[in-house]
Amino acid sequence: MAENDQQQQPMDAAQGAQQAPIIPPGVNAPAPQNQAANLPNPGSEVDSGFFQEDNGTYSSMRLMCFVSLLAAILFGFLTIQLKPENQNGIYITFGFLLGAFAPKAVQKFAEQKILTKG
């Protein structure tokens, strides 16, 4: 009988290795290997928001450009309403407008150049 127990122990160990681990309730199971990144296919349509890139990641560049656009609108409005004696309000408004549109365009061309090289 002791011989049968010794023969069954390696089988039990082999069977235990094939079974899935027991995860206690409330603990998230690790994601399967093929879905770890959870990224869509490049050709698939993604329901992305205004501040998200095509692949669904949030873009701080778009947020900064939007904030710069709001600042340009605010400074432009103040420049028109307050009618300052100097031209500083126009320069500040132009600077914010440049900051609203130029960075995203530069980023787009830089990414295209990197993708074509790699």
C-alpha positions in Angstrom: 0.0 0.0 0.0 2.9 2.3 0.7 4.1 1.7 -2.9 0.8 2.8 -4.3 0.9 6.1 -2.3 4.4 6.8 -3.7 3.3 6.2 -7.2 0.2 8.4 -6.8 2.1 11.4 -5.4 3.9 12.2 -8.7 0.6 11.9 -10.5 -1.1 14.2 -8.1 1.7 16.8 -8.5 1.4 16.6 -12.3 -2.3 16.9 -12.1 -2.0 19.9 -9.8 0.3 21.7 -12.2 -2.3 21.4 -14.9 -5.1 22.9 -12.8 -5.7 26.6 -12.8 -4.6 28.4 -9.6 -7.4 29.3 -7.1 -7.9 33.1 -6.9 -9.6 34.4 -3.8 -12.8 36.4 -4.3 -12.2 40.2 -4.7 -8.8 39.7 -6.3 -8.5 40.5 -10.0 -7.1 37.6 -12.1 -4.2 38.4 -14.4 -5.1 39.2 -17.9 -4.5 36.5 -20.5 -1.3 36.8 -22.5 -2.9 37.8 -25.7 -5.1 40.5 -24.2 -2.6 42.1 -21.8 -2.2 45.3 -23.7 -5.9 45.4 -24.7 -5.1 47.4 -27.8 -7.3 47.4 -30.9 -6.2 46.4 -34.3 -4.9 49.4 -36.4 -7.6 49.0 -39.0 -10.5 48.7 -36.5 -12.7 51.6 -35.5 -12.2 52.9 -32.0 -14.7 55.0 -30.2 -12.2 57.7 -29.0 -13.0 61.0 -27.3 -11.7 64.4 -28.2 -8.5 64.1 -26.1 -7.7 60.6 -27.3 -5.4 59.4 -30.1 -6.6 56.9 -32.8 -5.5 53.9 -30.7 -7.5 55.1 -27.6 -4.6 56.5 -25.5 -5.1 59.9 -23.9 -3.1 62.7 -25.4 -1.6 65.4 -23.2 -0.6 67.2 -26.3 -4.2 67.7 -27.3 -5.1 68.9 -23.8 -2.3 71.4 -23.8 -3.3 72.7 -27.2 -6.9 73.1 -26.1 -5.9 75.0 -23.0 -3.7 77.3 -25.1 -6.6 77.9 -27.5 -8.9 78.8 -24.6 -6.2 81.2 -23.3 -5.9 82.8 -26.7 -9.6 83.4 -26.8 -9.6 84.9 -23.3 -6.6 87.2 -24.0 -8.1 88.2 -27.4 -11.4 89.1 -25.8 -9.6 91.1 -23.0 -7.4 92.8 -25.6 -10.5 93.9 -27.6 -12.5 95.0 -24.5 -9.8 96.8 -22.5 -8.2 98.5 -25.5 -4.7 98.8 -24.0 -2.3 101.5 -25.1 0.4 99.1 -26.1 0.4 96.0 -28.3 1.3 93.4 -25.7 -2.2 91.8 -25.7 -1.9 91.1 -29.4 1.5 89.5 -28.9 0.2 87.3 -26.0 -2.9 86.3 -28.0 -0.7 85.4 -31.1 1.7 83.4 -28.8 -1.2 81.4 -27.4 -2.6 80.8 -30.9 0.8 79.6 -32.0 1.0 77.4 -29.0 -2.5 76.0 -29.7 -1.9 74.8 -33.3 1.9 74.5 -33.9 2.8 71.7 -31.5 0.3 69.2 -32.8 1.3 69.8 -36.4 5.0 69.4 -35.5 4.2 66.2 -33.6 2.2 64.8 -36.6 5.0 65.4 -39.0 7.7 64.1 -36.6 5.7 60.8 -36.0 5.2 60.3 -39.8 9.0 60.8 -40.3 9.8 58.3 -37.6 7.3 55.7 -38.9 8.6 55.9 -42.4 12.2 55.3 -41.3 11.4 52.4 -39.0 
